[in-house]
Amino acid sequence: MFRDDDPLLARVREVALGFPDAAEKVSHGRPAFFTTKVFCYYGGSQRVDGEWVSHEECVLVLPEEAERPALLEDERVFVPAYLGTTGWLGLDLAGAATDWREVAELLDASYRRTAGVRRVARLDG
């Protein structure tokens, strides 16, 4: 479901594995970045009018609840299958030039929501 030599995945790895105690595993056929809980998936899908739409080059993150409405106004953002019901969003990285600062901010917010207070304190320290 992914190519290990994908250059976008390499950039996501660089950002995600820079967080304290972050590691990578394959979960449901896709790269997942985690501490005790997953804070980012690479690749996902959504259901549109009963059809599956695959987003091979995207990140799935758990943003702050207050940020969801603004994020959903962006045409690159989608509600992913399965995880979307618990607040996760997808950001499609394919196509136009990706703003890696934006990606890093989204991963940071997702990490902070899932990593626990000690790891977040290490991140801030």
N, C-alpha and C positions, 0 to 999 in steps of 0.2 A: 504494500500500500504506500510505500515511500522508497525513494532512492537515497542511500546513505551518502552519496556524493552530491546531493542537491545543494547548490550554493546558498539558497535561502534557508534551508535547514541548518547549514553551517553557521550562518549569522544568528539564527535563533538560538542554537546551542551556545554560541559565544556569550550571548546576553544571559540566557537562563542559567547556565552553569557558573556564572559569576556571582550568584547569590549564595549566602552562607549555607553550607551543607546540601546544596542542590545536587541532584543526581538525575540520570536519565535511565529510563526503561522503555520497553515496548509494551504498550497496553492496547488491547483490541486492534493490533496490527499497526499502530501509529506510535511515533516517539512521544513520550510523556516525560515531563520534567517535574520533580517532586522533592519534598523533604519527607515529612510523614504523610502528607497529602499532596496530590497532584495540583500544581498551580498553572501548568501550561501543557496543551497538546499541540502537536504539529499535524495539521490536516484534519478534515472533518467533513460533515455533510449536513444537508438540511432537506426537509421535505417541502416541495413547492407544488401546490395543486395536485397532490397525490403522487408526485414523481420525486425520486431521489436526485438531488443535485450535489455532486461531489466538489469539494474545495480542497484540492490536493496541496496547494501552497497557501496555507493560512495558519494562524494561531488561534487557539481557543483559550480564553482567559476568563477569570471571574472578577469583573470590575467592581468598584464601589457601586452600591445601589443608586446613589445620587448621580452617577455618571452615565447610567444606562440610557436615559432618554436622549441625551446629546449624542452618544455613540450611535444609537439606532438611526439617527438622521443621516449618518454617513453611508453612502451607497456601497462601500466596501464591507460594512458590518452586517452580520446576519445572526439569527438565532439558530444555534446548531441543534441537530436532532439529539434527543435524549438529555443532554446537559442543559439545554436552553431553559427547561422548566425549573431549574434550580439557580438561575441567574447568570449562567455562562453565556458569553458572546463570542462570535468568530470574527476575525479581521482577515480579509482576503489580502494576501501579499502579492498575488499575480497581477500582471498588467502594469499600471503606472508605477513610477518610482516610489519605492517604499520609504517612508520617514522612519528611520531606525530609532530616533529619539522617542517617537510616539510608541513604537513597539516596546522599547525598554520601559517606558512609563506604564504601559498596560501590564507588562510582566511584573513590574515592581508592585503595582496595586494588587495583582492576583497573588503574588508571593506573600504580601503582607496579610492578606485575608486567610491564608492557609498555613503559614509556617509556624505560628506560635510566637508568644511574646519574647522568649529568649533569642530566637533567631532574628526577629525584627529588631530587637535591641542591638544585636551584633551588627546588623545591617546599618543601623543609625550611628553606631559607635565609631 
